[in-house]
Amino acid sequence: MVRPFGRRWLVGVAALWLSVSLTLSGLAADVADGKALSKVLNAENAALGVKLKPVDQVDDLAYLRRVSVDLIGRIPTGEEIEEYLAWPAKERRDRVVNKLLDDPRFVDRWTTFFADMMRLRANTSGGAAALAYLHRSLKDEVGYDEIVRRFISANGKAGATPEVGFVLGDDADPMALAGVTAQTFMGLRIACAQCHDHPFDKWTREDFYGFAAYFGKVRRYEIEKPRVIFTREVEETAILWPPEGKAEMKDRKPMTPKFLVAMLEAKETPEYVARLTALRTAQEEARKAAIAKKAEGAAIDDLLLDAADKAVERAKNKKQVDAVTAEATADRRKIDTKADLYNQSVLRNELAALITNPKNRYFSMCVTNRLWAQLVGRGIVEPVDDLSDDNKASHPKTLDFLADEFVAGGYQIKPLVRMIVQSEAYQRGQAIGVEPTKQQELEAAFLAVPARRMLSEVLYDSIVVAGHLFDYKHPQGANTKTLRERIRVPAGAAAETGKPQNLLSGKADGGAMNQMAMAGGGMPGKKGYSLEKGIELNFDDVLKQADKEAKEEVMIEQMAVKSAEEVEAERMQMEGRAGRRMRYVEKIVERTIDDNPLFGSSFRMASPADPEHFVRVFGQTDRATLGEERDHNPSMRQALMMLNGKLTHEASRVGPMEPMHKLLTGEGKDLNAAVKLAYREILTREASAEEVDVGKAIIKEAATEIEGMADLRWVLLNSNEFRYLP
């Protein structure tokens, strides 16, 4: 029997686990480095008969720009460039990789990668909490296998159980979840076998139904007042065989769950599995030792269980008053609310264990291939989510090596990323000035990197960094604007006495500027004034709310005990309110704002963004379609947004509070230094003598040096060099 307060017990265990995380962090397995990976790839190229000369590695500043964009989702700042160049040349690349892996933005950037892959959407039931859970898991360095297990198997209320957002993303539909799970986590495209045998692969319709049967007992439930959405397991499966229309209903039987692929067979335990086992044994021993020390001799599990038992007893005493009503309500709704919140799926737990089994090669190869493609620009298997028998890997030994090291290292993301970005393949330059056929051959052998445009979020944040827009660069009150707006107000006194509203704040760090700071300037709440602003999603606050909801475990029961008469009375009350219509009049009001832009990171915006937002225009998908990739092709809308958009405009302007300003005015005026600084901050490289001369000419053509530098920065931000990785 599952304890009614089981989730509270789990929260306590989770908190304890986090308290000993520092103890466990020193027990990470030794994972091969970039040199070992390069050795494997070079040997495989030799075995494949590749005789092409590789492209040289990029220079140090180009590497800094590339690895900063890939690991933390933005170009480096001027200060970071100076720090990097001050390090010994032989140590720079390794040191900057270690620094970037520890940067908080690493988690933000890679949350977006996995959210794209898993199609997590803030605008779906439980989607925001699922995004926040993913973010926290990456921050706490939870193994990828554990993250996937929880997403596949979780049950509970949307929000209160963050992991259930993955299942609710497809409305707990067994058929949809079968196709999504197989393709996302194993690279097996079985979705079209739902209706017929796969025309280009080995998957049959019966294979699909067998896999979908693992999800056959999960159901989505919704209670309207207040609105609560949750999943629960039922006794009967929704997956029957033969399919509907192929047999009469009486002849259709529950489908037996069947996994798609066989596990790796070996007479002896594979070396990478043995390393994983040794790692997790050591981690478990360290965890137990830390728990014993923290409990100071007391059995921590007993303490937690005792606390849970006492909480249950208190809840029982409180519920005795309404026991008769609660029993009648339970009969009426036919819902065991405790089971709804805490029952676990036997079948989905079994599926999660099979998918994440270290001997399931598809699981580890799928994610490592995706990561390789994200960083190098081309997958070892292309498309990255199609690991079929007819779509062979170009370098199977290299992919095996990556997958083995990933598993042996405890399914940790950071060591895998470190190994890839330290490899020769990652550090090579582009094949420029060669025949297209040879270029393709070089890229296919990973002897050159393909041209990669920044992800839309990276481009957004890089413009913000280049333009010093993460901080205020203008003094308070320097950019006041008066905007006229037509609004609707209630008729009567409010309409007669309506006054122009002054949104200027008397405080340097508050008021209107903070309202605009959420994601970038413009009139708060007015859609269309700026297509670059968005709603910021505070992951920590989302999870705090989830924890709060998880502790309010009697909420659904409290709703359920309402009688039919009470529900009807509430409905009539709501209709009565709706019937009292208020009369409105239109007024023109003026809003005075301090248009002092402060932009937040696009990686912290609720995603996917509005269709008209900058990041959507530049390729972010709505994450609704399985297997949809980001479109990096240029468009007229993109060009217009870069040429005329508020983000580029504000980034180009020179503010008195940024370093550039003193090089353009006063005694410290130095146009040569100003042009060089612009190239460093925007393109992460040194300007040539010719570029300095051209830059100075652009500055001098303007009415003032400040306006001229804005013109130069606008040109650099709109260049292909800025948008594409070196």
Secondary structure, DSSP 8 states (H G I E B T S, - for coil): ---TTHHHHHHHHHHHHHHTHHHHHTT------HHHHHHHHHHHHHHTT-------B--HHHHHHHHHHHHHSS---HHHHHHHHHS-TTTHHHHHHHHHHTSHHHHHHHHHHHHHHHT--TTSTTHHHHHHHHHHHHHTT--HHHHHHHHHH--SBTTTSGGGHHHHTTTT-HHHHHHHHHHHHH----GGGGTS--SSSS--HHHHHHHHGGGTTEEEEEETTTTEEEEEE-SS-S-EES-TTSS-GGG-EE-----SS-----SS--HHHHHHHHHHHHHHHHHHHHHHHHHTTS-HHHHHHHHHHHHHHHHHHHHGGGHHHHHHHHHHHT--HHHHHH---HHHHHHHHHHT-TT-HHHHHHHHHHHHHHHHSS-SSSSTT---TTS--SSHHHHHHHHHHHHHTTS-HHHHHHHHHTSHHHHB----SS-HHHHHHHHHTTSS----B--HHHHHHHHHHHTT-SS--S-TTTTEEEEEEEEEEETTHHHHT---EE---SSTTSHHHHHHTTTT-SSTT-TTS-TT---B--HHHHHHHHHHHHH-TTHHHHHHT--HHHHHHHHHHHHHHHHS---EEEEEEEEEEE-------GGGB-SS--TTSHHHHTT---S-STT--------HHHHHHHHH-HHHHHHHS--TTSHHHHTTSSTT--HHHHHHHHHHHHHSS---HHHHHHHHHHHHHSSSHHHHHHHHHHHHHTSHHHHB--
